């Protein structure tokens, strides 16, 4: 089974954009559709099912924002809870934040106290991705504690927030996912026995990165060959 390190993930993203001319927003759109598909599988055919999407910064948060609009268009009731100031969004994440605003989807600041009493049918964890290398700052542990109290399945975007991509060890508090939709391939840390309680069921989603590129990077010469 192919598993990717943090650096390999970054290199595949970089070369998908620079060498294969796939816009980053296309990769994010494909990721978001995969998340929305998995969410609908967990929710079943119910129209109006309530989905809470926790969005952080960077591409992971952007994936969550993009998934929110897809789920809205599929008839789900969406709430977006932001763990960062949206003024920090840039690039593809900013584009999706602007779309969410134009669509007037409900957004709010993530409040751990409210989260603990939240009633919904599904929580989507799009707070931190594979780039996390150190324990997140407060109030992340309180947000995780609040998610634990929500009586709903949790869908993690790419990796459960708080889990180290390379080692599979939690960097302090970590989201326990019912299901994880990970992109391109599983991550190296997923093989660690300690990671399994956090991952839940793992689904690998194709987001459009060329198979030949993935094979080259995994073989170890992607960073040498990676022309612009």
C-alpha positions in Angstrom: 0.0 0.0 0.0 1.2 3.5 -0.9 1.6 5.8 2.1 2.9 9.4 1.9 5.0 11.4 4.3 4.3 15.1 4.9 7.1 16.2 2.6 5.8 13.8 -0.2 2.3 15.3 0.1 3.7 18.8 -0.3 5.8 17.7 -3.3 2.9 16.0 -5.0 0.7 19.1 -4.5 3.5 21.4 -5.8 4.3 19.4 -8.9 0.6 18.8 -9.7 0.3 22.6 -10.0 3.7 23.6 -11.5 4.6 20.6 -13.7 1.2 19.3 -14.7 -0.6 22.7 -14.7 -3.5 21.5 -12.5 -4.8 24.7 -10.7 -4.8 24.3 -6.9 -8.4 25.3 -6.8 -9.2 22.3 -9.0 -7.4 20.0 -6.5 -9.4 21.6 -3.7 -12.6 21.2 -5.6 -12.0 17.5 -6.2 -11.2 17.0 -2.5 -14.3 18.8 -1.4 -16.5 16.7 -3.7 -15.0 13.6 -2.2 -15.7 14.9 1.3 -19.3 15.7 0.4 -19.8 12.2 -1.1 -18.5 10.6 2.1 -20.7 12.9 4.2 -23.8 11.9 2.2 -22.9 8.2 2.6 -22.8 8.7 6.4 -26.0 10.8 6.4 -28.1 8.7 4.1 -30.9 10.2 1.9 -32.3 12.5 4.5 -33.0 16.0 3.2 -32.2 18.8 5.6 -29.8 16.7 7.7 -27.8 19.1 9.9 -24.0 19.2 9.3 -21.5 21.2 11.4 -18.3 21.9 9.6 -15.3 23.0 11.7 -12.9 25.0 9.4 -9.4 26.0 10.3 -6.9 27.9 8.1 -5.0 26.8 5.1 -6.0 24.2 2.5 -7.7 21.9 5.1 -10.1 24.7 6.1 -10.6 25.5 2.4 -11.6 21.9 1.7 -14.2 22.3 4.5 -15.5 25.5 3.1 -15.8 24.0 -0.4 -17.5 20.9 1.0 -20.0 23.1 2.8 -21.4 24.6 -0.4 -21.6 21.2 -2.1 -23.6 19.8 0.9 -25.8 22.9 0.9 -26.5 22.3 -2.8 -27.4 18.7 -2.0 -30.1 19.8 0.5 -28.2 19.5 3.8 -28.5 22.1 6.5 -25.0 23.6 6.9 -23.3 25.5 9.8 -19.7 26.5 9.4 -17.8 27.2 12.6 -14.4 28.9 12.0 -11.5 28.3 14.3 -9.5 31.2 12.8 -10.1 34.7 11.7 -11.3 34.5 8.1 -9.1 37.5 7.3 -6.2 35.0 7.4 -7.5 33.0 4.4 -5.5 33.2 1.2 -5.2 31.5 -2.1 -7.7 28.7 -2.8 -9.1 28.8 0.7 -9.8 32.5 0.3 -11.6 31.8 -3.0 -13.9 29.4 -1.3 -14.4 31.7 1.7 -15.6 34.3 -0.8 -17.9 31.8 -2.5 -19.4 30.8 0.9 -20.0 34.5 1.7 -21.6 35.1 -1.7 -23.9 32.1 -1.0 -24.7 33.5 2.4 -24.1 30.2 4.1 -24.3 30.5 7.9 -20.9 31.0 9.5 -19.8 31.7 13.1 -16.8 31.6 15.3 -16.2 28.1 16.8 -17.2 28.3 20.5 -16.2 25.3 22.6 -19.0 26.0 25.1 -21.7 26.0 22.4 -20.1 23.0 20.6 -20.5 20.9 23.7 -24.3 21.3 23.4 -24.5 21.2 19.7 -27.1 19.0 18.1 -26.4 17.9 14.5 -26.3 14.8 12.4 -22.7 15.0 11.3 -19.5 16.9 12.3 -16.9 17.5 9.6 -13.4 18.1 10.9 -11.5 20.4 8.6 -9.3 22.2 11.2 -5.8 20.9 10.7 -4.2 18.9 7.9 -1.0 17.1 7.2 1.2 20.2 7.8 0.7 20.1 11.6 4.0 19.4 13.4 3.4 20.7 16.9 0.6 20.8 19.5 -2.1 23.2 18.5 -2.7 26.3 20.7 -5.7 26.8 22.8 -8.7 26.5 22.6 -8.1 23.5 20.3 -8.2 21.0 23.1 -11.5 22.5 24.3 -12.9 22.2 20.7 -11.9 18.5 20.7 -13.6 18.0 24.0 -16.7 19.6 22.6 -16.7 17.4 19.6 -16.4 14.3 21.8 -19.7 15.4 23.5 -21.6 15.8 20.2 -23.7 12.7 19.6 -23.0 12.5 15.9 -20.4 10.8 13.7 -17.3 12.7 12.8 -15.8 12.9 9.3 -12.2 14.0 9.1 -10.8 15.8 6.1 -7.5 14.2 5.0 -6.4 13.5 8.6 -8.0 13.8 12.0 -7.0 17.2 13.4 -4.2 16.9 15.9 -2.7 13.7 14.4 0.9 13.8 13.2 1.0 12.8 9.5 4.3 11.0 9.7 4.2 9.3 13.1 0.5 8.7 13.6 0.9 10.0 17.1 -1.5 12.7 18.5 0.2 16.0 19.1 -1.8 16.6 22.3 -5.6 16.7 21.9 -6.8 14.9 18.7 -10.1 14.4 17.0 -11.6 10.9 17.1 -13.1 10.4 13.6 -15.7 7.9 12.6 -14.4 8.1 9.1 -11.4 9.8 7.4 -11.4 10.8 3.8 -7.7 11.1 2.9 -6.4 12.4 -0.4 -4.2 10.8 -3.0 -3.0 8.0 -0.7 -2.9 7.1 3.0 -0.4 8.9 5.1 2.6 7.3 6.7 1.3 7.7 10.2 -1.8 5.7 9.4 0.1 2.5 9.7 0.9 3.2 13.4 -1.4 1.1 15.8 -1.9 4.2 18.0 -3.5 6.1 15.0 -6.3 3.6 14.5 -8.6 4.8 17.2 -8.5 8.3 15.7 -8.9 7.4 12.0 -12.0 5.3 12.0 -12.8 4.0 8.5 -10.3 5.3 6.0 -11.3 6.1 2.4 -8.7 7.2 -0.1 -10.0 9.8 -2.6 -8.5 10.7 -6.0 -8.3 14.4 -6.4 -6.6 14.5 -9.8 -2.9 14.3 -9.0 -1.4 12.1 -11.8 -0.6 8.5 -10.9 2.8 8.8 -12.6 3.7 11.8 -10.4 2.7 10.0 -7.2 4.8 6.9 -8.2 7.8 9.2 -9.0 7.7 11.0 -5.7 7.2 7.8 -3.7 10.2 6.3 -5.6 12.3 9.1 -4.2 13.3 11.1 -7.2 10.3 13.5 -7.4 12.1 16.4 -5.7 15.1 16.0 -8.0 13.1 15.8 -11.2 10.5 18.4 -10.2 10.9 20.9 -13.0 8.7 24.0 -13.2 
